[in-house]
Amino acid sequence: MLIKVEDHNAVAVVSFEVEEHFNDPEPLRQVISERMDAGCKDFLLDLENIVYMSSSSLGFIITLYQQLKKQGGRLKLMRAQPSVSNLIEITRLDRILEMFDDPETALRSFE
């Protein structure tokens, strides 16, 4: 899994470089942990290239959200493909996770 991280002010924008099935959350967990250890608290996950998300990956996102919230951080999602967006809506996670269609609006929401 090729994961790219870009810093936009205090927000780490995490994206997946190729179209993927998000089955194993471990590579993402490592990237996020490194950023959190460096003091980053706000994350924006760009799901544009994720066409499938496993239950373990969804569970990781929930755990990450809770962990960041306890530390005063935030996790938001953007550009989810319809299949992933539907999963998030079916599980009612859209009630706690903010989702955006475009990067500009998503980044502004952290201000």
N, C-alpha and C positions, 0 to 999 in steps of 0.2 A: 504494500500500500504506500503510495507516494503522497506524503502530506507536506503541504506548504504552509508556512506561517509568516504573515506580514503584520508589522506593528503599525497601528494608526492611532497616534497619541498613546493613551494607556490601554487601548483595546488590541488584543491579539486576534487577528482574523485567520482562522484555520480553514484551509480548503484541501480538497482532494484533487490531485492533478490529472487523474485519468478516471474514466467512467468505471465505477466499481460497485460491487456488492459489499456492503459494510457488514461482514460476518464476524470479524474478529476485532474487538475494540482495543486490544493490547497496544498496537502501534500508536493509536491516538492517545491512549492513556499515558504512554511514555512521553509524547510530545507535550501534552497538557501538564503533566507532572513537572517536567523541566521548566516550563514557563511559570508555573505556580511557585516553584522553588526560587525562581528569580524575582518573585514579587508581583507577578501579573495576577490580577483578580477578575478582569473582565474579558470574556471570550465571545466571539461571534463565529459560529460554525456555518460555513458555506457548504450547503448540501447539493449544490448544482449538479455535481457528477456522481451522486449516489443514487442508484436506481433501485436498490433493495437494501433494507436494513433488518438485521436479525433481531430477535428478542434480547439477546445478550448485549448487542450494541445499543439498543433502546434503553435497556437497563443501565448501561454505563452513562448514558446521557442524563438519566434521571438522578443517578448517584452524583454525577458531576454537578448538576444544578443544585442539589441539596448541599453539597460540600462547599461550593462557591458562595451560596447564600449565607451559610453559617459564618464565612470569613468576610462578609461584606462585599462579595463579588457578584457578578452577574453573568449569565449564560443566555445568549439569544441565538436564534437560527435564522438563516436566510436561504432563499432560492431553492427550497425543497421541491424535488420532482413530485408529480402527482401521486405516485405510489407511496412515497415516503410521507408526504403531506397527509394522505388519507390515513395512514397508520397512526400518525400523531393525533389526528382528529378522532379516530376510533377509540384510541386509548385515553382520550380526553386530556392529553398533555398540552394541547393548544390553550387550555385554561390557565396553565402556569408558565409555559414557555412562550415568549414572544417570538413571532415569526414574521419575516419581512420578505418582500419580493425583490427589493433592490438594495445594493450596498450603501448608497447614499443615505437612504432613509434609516437603514439599520444602524449605521455609524452615528447618525445624528441622535438616535434614541439613547445613546450612552451619555450624551451631554447633560 
